[in-house]
Amino acid sequence: PDFDMIIPNIIFGIETGKGVPEAAVPSEKLQVRELIAKKVWELEGEGLLEDEIVEELTFLAHEKGFLLSSLVDERAEDRNKNLLQVIKEQFAIYNNSARNGNYIPPELASA
């Protein structure tokens, strides 16, 4: 192998974060977001009320070691919406892709 070429590329990959193995594995937070997106879809299919769905999602997030609020991005345009509506909008990318069998975490989609 040509070490004069390989070593600078390895260093660049590590320093920029583009060449580290963690970049190819979805973070735990992303996995929980995907799980919650699937759960919203399931719970809506069961005909639960919005408050019941949010309660179930809160418990699910807690079981996975997160607060539901820490999984939802706070944006100014979402202030007049209810929590379930915000979750459905923000997590739609996980749910739609997962249902189609081609889920790619956002940080990998741009790589």
C-alpha positions in Angstrom: 0.0 0.0 0.0 1.0 3.6 -0.6 1.3 4.8 3.0 2.1 8.4 1.9 -1.4 8.6 0.5 -3.3 6.5 3.0 -2.1 8.0 6.2 -3.1 11.7 5.3 -6.5 10.3 4.2 -7.0 8.5 7.5 -6.0 11.6 9.5 -8.3 13.7 7.4 -11.2 11.3 7.9 -10.7 11.2 11.7 -10.3 15.0 12.1 -13.3 15.8 10.0 -15.4 13.0 11.5 -16.2 11.8 8.0 -14.1 8.6 8.2 -15.0 7.4 11.7 -17.2 4.2 12.1 -19.7 6.1 14.3 -20.7 8.1 11.3 -22.2 5.0 9.7 -24.2 3.9 12.7 -27.3 5.8 13.7 -27.1 7.4 17.1 -29.3 6.1 19.9 -31.3 9.3 19.8 -32.1 8.8 16.1 -33.1 5.2 16.8 -35.5 6.3 19.5 -36.9 9.0 17.2 -37.5 6.3 14.6 -39.2 4.1 17.2 -41.4 6.9 18.3 -42.4 7.7 14.7 -43.5 4.0 14.2 -45.3 4.1 17.5 -47.3 7.2 16.6 -48.4 5.4 13.4 -49.4 2.3 15.4 -51.3 4.2 18.1 -53.2 6.3 15.7 -54.3 3.1 14.0 -55.7 1.9 17.3 -57.9 5.0 17.5 -56.4 6.5 20.7 -57.0 10.1 21.7 -54.1 12.6 21.2 -53.5 12.9 25.0 -53.3 9.1 25.2 -50.8 8.9 22.3 -48.6 11.6 23.8 -48.7 9.8 27.2 -47.6 6.5 25.5 -44.8 8.3 23.6 -43.7 9.9 26.8 -43.4 6.5 28.5 -41.7 5.0 25.5 -39.1 7.8 25.5 -38.6 7.4 29.2 -38.1 3.6 28.8 -35.3 4.3 26.3 -33.6 6.9 28.6 -34.9 10.1 27.1 -37.3 12.8 27.8 -39.8 13.2 25.0 -39.1 16.9 25.0 -35.4 16.3 24.3 -36.3 14.4 21.2 -38.4 17.1 19.7 -36.7 20.2 18.2 -38.1 23.4 19.6 -38.9 25.8 16.6 -40.7 29.1 16.6 -43.1 28.0 13.9 -44.3 25.1 16.1 -45.4 27.3 19.0 -49.1 27.3 18.0 -49.3 23.6 17.3 -50.0 20.8 19.7 -47.2 18.4 20.7 -48.5 15.4 18.7 -48.8 17.5 15.5 -45.2 18.7 16.0 -43.9 15.1 16.6 -45.7 13.8 13.5 -44.2 16.6 11.4 -40.7 16.3 12.7 -40.6 12.5 12.8 -42.3 12.0 9.4 -39.0 11.4 7.7 -38.4 8.3 9.9 -41.9 7.0 9.6 -42.3 7.3 5.8 -38.9 5.9 5.1 -39.2 3.1 7.6 -42.6 2.0 6.1 -41.0 1.9 2.6 -38.0 -0.1 3.9 -35.4 2.5 3.0 -34.7 4.4 6.1 -31.4 6.4 6.0 -30.6 8.6 9.0 -30.4 12.3 8.0 -26.7 12.6 8.9 -25.9 9.7 6.5 -28.1 10.8 3.7 -26.0 13.9 3.2 -22.7 11.9 3.3 
